[in-house]
Amino acid sequence: MARDPYTVLGVSKSASESEIKSAYRRLAKRYHPDTNANDPNAQEQFSEVNTAYEIVGDKEKRRQFDRGEIDGAGQPRYHGFGGGGGAGGGDPFAGFGGFSGGSRYTGAAGAGGGAGGGSSRFRFSTDGTSGVDEILREFMSGASRGGAERQSGFGSAPPQRGQDLEVVVTVTLEDLASDEKLRVSLPTGRTVDVKIPAGAEQDQQIRLRGLGHESPTGGQPGDAILTLRIASHPEFIRDGSNLILDLPITLYDAVLGAKVRAPTLTGSVNITIPAGSSGGKTLRLRGLGLPTKSGGKGDLLVTLQIDLPRDLPRDFVDMMKRWREDEPYQPRTPS
């Protein structure tokens, strides 16, 4: 006697159509003869799963089964007749419900024969006469695409790709200005040398192909994604590809002019302070900034900051007093 189709598919009687279809797909894939050549029980289990789905996967047949009009093999229930066959033997319901057809897979559906003996056999067709056929056509279409799909029955999913690895990398302005590669240690234990792209911005990402986590299913590894964080600098302020530097100078250098040393990211250079320079005056040193995406370099903008001595000479203070009284001037625009 055929088992309850709900039990065969492992679903409840209140299961939805999608839940029933999903259960059938899973079990048909598990027991399909093409992937179980060495399992003598797979054919029988596969046939049982197909029989179950042929019943509860069809709306009308499911209602008939739930009302007790047909059994788990799809055969009508005749109360009081002790069997499904006529006195002449054989199976008078052999073609019931579209169970006839020309597939190469067959399986026992239960003992429903009459006095003439013989068990009823379930055969499913591929001519579009049942819900099972629709899913089997998907299988046969997928099975023709290649070895990996033929092994799974419904087309095996491609190997899962490894997860990406996200790493925050703090870089200095010197790193951005250098032609040398930056050595980065990944959480996986691997160390790589990375070229920081010219014109790199805050939070810019660099993708390192294949350096992420390994795939758990033998697929391609993930990528390592580096997020750049540009550290602040004790002397320079970054403005795009330009650098801004506040340079303290003496009062007499501002008044008389001078040559002084100014720092850069790669050393120091001599700059000329014009005589009579005011505090806040900016000198542009071309090409001493950061690399640009176009291949050039930005500028270094040096802003002069006049720094008075802590202890001013008495005669200097007296001179400033006389200057204020005799030759006053207004550096600010009157409001």
DAHUZI-V24628 format. One record per pair of residues at least 12 apart in sequence whose ideal C-beta (glycine too) atoms are under 7 Angstrom apart, sorted by the first residue. I is the first residue (numbers start at 0). J is the second residue. D is the distance in whole Angstrom. If there is no record, write none. Layout:
# DAHUZI-V24628
I_J_D / I_J_D
This chain:
# DAHUZI-V24628
0_109_5 / 0_110_7 / 1_50_6 / 1_70_6 / 1_71_3 / 1_72_4 / 1_108_6 / 1_109_4 / 2_47_7 / 2_71_6 / 3_71_6 / 4_51_3 / 4_54_5 / 4_55_5 / 4_64_7 / 4_71_5 / 5_55_6 / 7_47_6 / 7_48_6 / 7_51_4 / 8_22_4 / 8_23_6 / 8_26_7 / 8_48_7 / 8_51_5 / 8_52_7 / 8_55_7 / 9_22_6 / 10_22_5 / 19_55_6 / 19_56_6 / 20_56_7 / 23_48_7 / 23_52_4 / 23_56_6 / 23_134_7 / 24_134_7 / 24_153_7 / 26_48_5 / 27_45_7 / 27_48_6 / 27_152_7 / 28_151_6 / 28_152_5 / 28_153_5 / 30_44_4 / 30_45_4 / 30_48_6 / 31_45_6 / 31_152_4 / 32_45_6 / 32_104_7 / 33_142_7 / 33_149_6 / 33_152_6 / 34_150_6 / 34_151_7 / 34_152_6 / 42_106_6 / 43_106_6 / 43_107_7 / 45_106_7 / 46_105_7 / 46_106_2 / 46_107_7 / 46_121_6 / 47_106_7 / 49_123_6 / 49_131_5 / 50_72_6 / 50_108_5 / 50_121_5 / 52_130_7 / 52_131_6 / 53_73_6 / 53_129_6 / 53_131_5 / 54_71_7 / 54_73_6 / 56_130_4 / 56_131_7 / 57_129_7 / 57_130_6 / 60_73_7 / 60_96_6 / 71_109_7 / 72_108_4 / 72_109_4 / 72_111_6 / 72_119_6 / 72_121_7 / 73_95_6 / 73_96_5 / 73_98_7 / 74_92_5 / 74_95_7 / 74_111_5 / 74_119_7 / 75_92_6 / 82_112_7 / 82_113_5 / 83_111_4 / 83_113_7 / 84_112_5 / 84_113_2 / 84_114_7 / 84_115_6 / 85_113_5 / 86_113_7 / 86_114_6 / 87_115_6 / 88_113_6 / 88_114_6 / 88_115_1 / 88_116_6 / 88_117_7 / 89_113_7 / 89_115_5 / 89_117_6 / 90_111_6 / 90_112_6 / 90_117_7 / 90_119_5 / 93_119_7 / 97_124_7 / 97_128_4 / 97_129_5 / 98_121_6 / 98_122_6 / 99_122_6 / 99_124_7 / 100_122_6 / 100_123_6 / 100_124_2 / 100_125_7 / 100_126_6 / 100_128_7 / 101_124_6 / 102_122_6 / 102_123_5 / 102_124_6 / 102_125_6 / 104_123_7 / 105_120_6 / 105_121_7 / 105_122_5 / 106_121_5 / 107_120_6 / 108_120_7 / 108_121_3 / 137_153_7 / 138_152_5 / 138_153_5 / 141_153_6 / 141_154_3 / 157_218_7 / 158_214_6 / 158_216_5 / 158_217_5 / 158_218_3 / 159_214_6 / 159_215_6 / 159_216_4 / 159_218_5 / 160_214_6 / 160_218_5 / 160_219_5 / 160_221_6 / 161_211_6 / 161_212_4 / 161_213_5 / 161_214_4 / 161_218_7 / 161_219_7 / 161_220_4 / 161_221_4 / 162_211_6 / 162_212_4 / 162_221_5 / 163_211_5 / 163_221_4 / 163_222_5 / 163_224_6 / 164_185_7 / 164_186_7 / 164_187_7 / 164_211_4 / 164_212_6 / 164_221_6 / 164_223_5 / 164_224_7 / 165_224_5 / 165_226_7 / 166_185_6 / 166_186_7 / 166_223_6 / 166_225_5 / 167_226_5 / 167_228_6 / 168_183_6 / 168_225_5 / 168_226_7 / 168_227_6 / 168_228_7 / 169_228_5 / 169_230_5 / 170_195_6 / 170_227_6 / 170_229_6 / 170_230_7 / 171_230_5 / 172_232_5 / 172_235_6 / 172_237_6 / 172_264_6 / 173_264_5 / 174_195_6 / 175_195_6 / 175_199_6 / 175_289_5 / 176_264_4 / 176_265_7 / 176_289_6 / 176_290_7 / 180_192_4 / 180_193_6 / 180_194_5 / 181_193_5 / 181_195_6 / 183_225_7 / 185_210_7 / 185_223_6 / 189_210_7 / 191_207_7 / 191_210_7 / 193_205_6 / 193_225_7 / 197_290_4 / 197_291_6 / 197_292_6 / 198_240_7 / 198_290_7 / 198_291_5 / 198_292_4 / 199_227_6 / 201_227_7 / 201_228_7 / 201_229_5 / 202_226_6 / 202_227_7 / 203_227_5 / 204_224_6 / 204_225_7 / 204_226_5 / 205_225_4 / 206_222_5 / 206_224_5 / 207_222_6 / 207_223_4 / 207_225_7 / 208_222_5 / 209_222_7 / 210_222_7 / 210_223_4 / 211_223_5 / 234_262_6 / 239_297_7 / 240_288_5 / 240_289_5 / 240_291_5 / 240_296_7 / 240_297_3 / 241_288_5 / 241_297_4 / 241_298_5 / 241_300_6 / 242_288_5 / 242_289_7 / 242_297_7 / 242_299_5 / 242_300_7 / 243_300_5 / 243_302_7 / 244_261_7 / 244_299_6 / 244_300_7 / 244_301_5 / 244_302_7 / 245_302_5 / 245_304_5 / 246_261_6 / 246_301_5 / 246_302_7 / 246_303_6 / 246_304_6 / 247_304_5 / 247_306_4 / 248_272_6 / 248_303_5 / 248_304_7 / 248_305_6 / 248_306_7 / 249_306_7 / 250_305_6 / 250_307_6 / 252_272_5 / 253_272_7 / 253_276_5 / 253_303_7 / 253_305_5 / 254_274_7 / 254_275_7 / 255_274_6 / 256_272_6 / 256_273_6 / 256_274_3 / 257_272_5 / 258_271_5 / 259_272_6 / 261_301_6 / 263_287_5 / 263_299_6 / 270_282_6 / 270_284_7 / 270_301_6 / 272_303_7 / 276_303_6 / 278_303_6 / 278_304_6 / 278_305_4 / 279_302_6 / 279_303_7 / 280_303_5 / 281_300_5 / 281_301_7 / 281_302_5 / 282_301_4 / 283_298_5 / 283_300_6 / 284_298_6 / 284_299_4 / 284_301_6 / 285_298_5 / 286_298_7 / 287_299_4
